[in-house]
Amino acid sequence: MNRTGTYVAFDGQGSTDPTESDIHYFNLLKAWNKSGSIDFRFTNSHEKTYQVRDSSSKATLFNRLETRLSASKNFLLIISDKTNYDRGILNWEIEKAVDYYELPIIIAYPGYSKIGAPSELNSMWTKSLAERIKNARAHCIHIPFKKEPIFDAINQFSVVNSKYPKGGALGCYSEEAYKSWGIV
């Protein structure tokens, strides 16, 4: 299978209203991707398979999500202060990404300028993420939800990049990296 996509996951907060969930961050990623005026490109794994309709069965939903995960080179997880610790589908997606597809996780936190001590954000993590960080099964980089770090992480942390640093569950960028992006 051609693993070229970035699988994006977030907590929908049990709502179909984009103003009440983290889907607006996903929509921003897609807007950055479509914009010709900025240098941001990623292959959205969710566009590589048939869409799932609200009327689809749970089995169909999980089948489509697994197909998308299997075609992905990395997993971008958006965690906000609204993210639920134990919401089913998001935890299932993390479990599959780490345990079965061995995808590196890029954890993007909206509302932060930089991430220097990821363990201090552990109260925001979902149950599956916290477990996989604790037992060192997950390979993660923790970043702010900002265009430059997201773009860099998508291009660097990938199962198809033999040079990607499999450094553990609490990885983060250096102060120099943030300076190079003009963030700090």
C-alpha positions as CSV (number, residue, x, y, z in Angstrom):
1,M,0.0,0.0,0.0
2,N,1.2,3.5,-0.8
3,R,1.5,5.3,2.5
4,T,1.5,8.9,1.5
5,G,-1.3,10.4,3.5
6,T,-1.5,12.3,6.8
7,Y,-4.3,11.0,9.0
8,V,-5.9,13.9,11.0
9,A,-7.8,13.1,14.1
10,F,-9.6,15.4,16.6
11,D,-12.4,15.2,19.1
12,G,-15.7,16.2,17.5
13,Q,-17.1,16.8,21.0
14,G,-20.1,14.8,20.1
15,S,-21.4,17.6,17.8
16,T,-22.0,18.1,14.1
17,D,-21.8,21.9,14.6
18,P,-18.3,23.0,13.6
19,T,-18.4,25.9,16.0
20,E,-18.8,23.5,18.9
21,S,-16.0,21.1,18.0
22,D,-12.3,20.9,16.9
23,I,-13.3,20.3,13.3
24,H,-12.6,24.0,12.6
25,Y,-8.8,23.2,13.1
26,F,-9.1,20.4,10.5
27,N,-10.8,22.8,8.2
28,L,-8.0,25.3,8.7
29,L,-5.4,22.7,7.8
30,K,-7.4,22.0,4.6
31,A,-7.5,25.7,3.8
32,W,-3.7,26.0,4.3
33,N,-3.3,23.0,2.0
34,K,-5.4,24.6,-0.8
35,S,-3.9,28.0,-0.5
36,G,-1.5,28.9,-3.3
37,S,-0.1,31.8,-1.3
38,I,1.6,29.8,1.5
39,D,4.0,26.9,1.4
40,F,1.9,24.2,3.1
41,R,1.1,20.8,1.5
42,F,-0.1,17.5,2.9
43,T,-2.0,14.6,1.5
44,N,-5.2,14.2,3.5
45,S,-5.8,10.5,4.1
46,H,-9.5,11.2,4.6
47,E,-9.7,12.2,0.9
48,K,-8.2,8.9,-0.3
49,T,-11.2,6.7,0.3
50,Y,-15.0,6.9,-0.1
51,Q,-16.7,9.4,2.2
52,V,-18.7,8.1,5.2
53,R,-22.2,9.4,5.4
54,D,-24.0,10.1,8.7
55,S,-26.3,7.2,7.8
56,S,-23.4,4.8,7.4
57,S,-23.2,1.9,9.8
58,K,-20.6,1.8,12.5
59,A,-18.9,-1.1,10.7
60,T,-18.7,0.9,7.5
61,L,-17.2,3.9,9.5
62,F,-14.5,1.8,11.2
63,N,-13.7,0.0,7.9
64,R,-13.2,3.4,6.1
65,L,-11.1,4.7,9.0
66,E,-8.9,1.6,9.0
67,T,-8.4,2.0,5.2
68,R,-7.3,5.6,5.7
69,L,-5.0,4.7,8.6
70,S,-3.3,1.9,6.5
71,A,-2.7,4.5,3.7
72,S,-1.1,7.0,6.1
73,K,2.5,7.8,6.7
74,N,1.8,9.7,10.0
75,F,-1.0,10.7,12.4
76,L,-1.7,14.3,13.2
77,L,-3.7,14.5,16.4
78,I,-5.3,17.9,17.4
79,I,-5.8,18.2,21.1
80,S,-7.5,21.2,22.6
81,D,-8.8,22.0,26.1
82,K,-12.1,20.5,24.9
83,T,-10.7,17.1,24.0
84,N,-12.6,14.4,25.9
85,Y,-10.4,11.9,27.9
86,D,-12.5,8.8,27.0
87,R,-14.5,9.5,23.8
88,G,-14.7,6.2,21.9
89,I,-13.7,6.8,18.3
90,L,-10.8,9.1,18.9
91,N,-9.3,6.6,21.4
92,W,-9.9,3.8,18.9
93,E,-8.1,5.8,16.2
94,I,-5.1,6.4,18.4
95,E,-5.0,2.7,19.4
96,K,-5.0,1.6,15.7
97,A,-2.5,4.2,14.6
98,V,0.0,3.2,17.3
99,D,-0.6,-0.5,17.9
100,Y,-1.4,-1.7,14.4
101,Y,0.0,0.8,11.9
102,E,3.0,2.0,14.0
103,L,2.4,5.6,12.9
104,P,4.3,8.5,14.5
105,I,2.0,10.9,16.2
106,I,2.2,14.6,15.7
107,I,0.3,16.2,18.5
108,A,-0.8,19.7,17.8
109,Y,-2.1,21.9,20.6
110,P,-4.2,25.0,19.6
111,G,-3.6,28.1,21.8
112,Y,0.1,27.5,22.4
113,S,3.1,29.4,20.9
114,K,5.6,26.6,21.6
115,I,5.7,23.3,23.4
116,G,8.8,22.8,25.6
117,A,7.6,20.3,28.2
118,P,5.0,18.0,26.8
119,S,4.4,16.1,30.0
120,E,3.0,19.3,31.5
121,L,0.1,18.9,29.0
122,N,-0.8,15.4,30.1
123,S,-4.2,16.5,31.5
124,M,-5.3,17.2,27.9
125,W,-4.4,13.7,26.6
126,T,-7.0,11.1,25.8
127,K,-7.0,7.8,27.6
128,S,-5.4,5.8,24.7
129,L,-2.7,8.5,24.2
130,A,-1.8,8.7,27.9
131,E,-1.5,4.9,28.1
132,R,0.7,4.7,25.0
133,I,2.9,7.6,26.1
134,K,3.3,6.0,29.6
135,N,4.3,2.6,28.2
136,A,6.5,4.2,25.5
137,R,4.6,2.5,22.6
138,A,3.9,5.8,20.9
139,H,6.5,7.9,19.0
140,C,5.3,11.5,19.4
141,I,6.3,15.0,18.7
142,H,4.3,17.7,20.6
143,I,3.9,21.0,18.8
144,P,1.7,24.1,18.8
145,F,-1.1,24.2,16.3
146,K,0.8,26.5,14.0
147,K,1.5,26.2,10.2
148,E,5.3,26.0,10.3
149,P,5.7,23.3,13.0
150,I,2.9,21.3,11.5
151,F,4.3,21.4,8.0
152,D,7.8,20.5,9.3
153,A,6.5,17.6,11.4
154,I,4.4,16.2,8.6
155,N,7.4,16.1,6.3
156,Q,9.8,14.8,8.9
157,F,7.9,12.3,11.1
158,S,6.8,9.6,8.8
159,V,6.9,5.8,8.4
160,V,8.3,6.4,4.9
161,N,11.2,8.6,6.1
162,S,13.9,6.3,7.2
163,K,15.7,9.2,8.9
164,Y,12.7,10.2,11.1
165,P,13.8,10.3,14.7
166,K,12.0,7.6,16.7
167,G,12.9,9.4,19.9
168,G,10.1,8.5,22.2
169,A,6.8,9.7,23.4
170,L,7.7,13.2,24.6
171,G,9.5,14.7,21.7
172,C,9.4,18.5,21.0
173,Y,11.2,21.0,18.9
174,S,14.1,23.0,20.1
175,E,14.2,26.7,20.9
176,E,16.2,27.2,17.7
177,A,13.5,25.6,15.6
178,Y,10.9,28.0,16.9
179,K,13.3,30.9,16.3
180,S,13.8,29.8,12.7
181,W,10.1,29.9,12.2
182,G,9.8,33.3,13.7
183,I,7.5,32.0,16.5
184,V,9.6,33.1,19.5
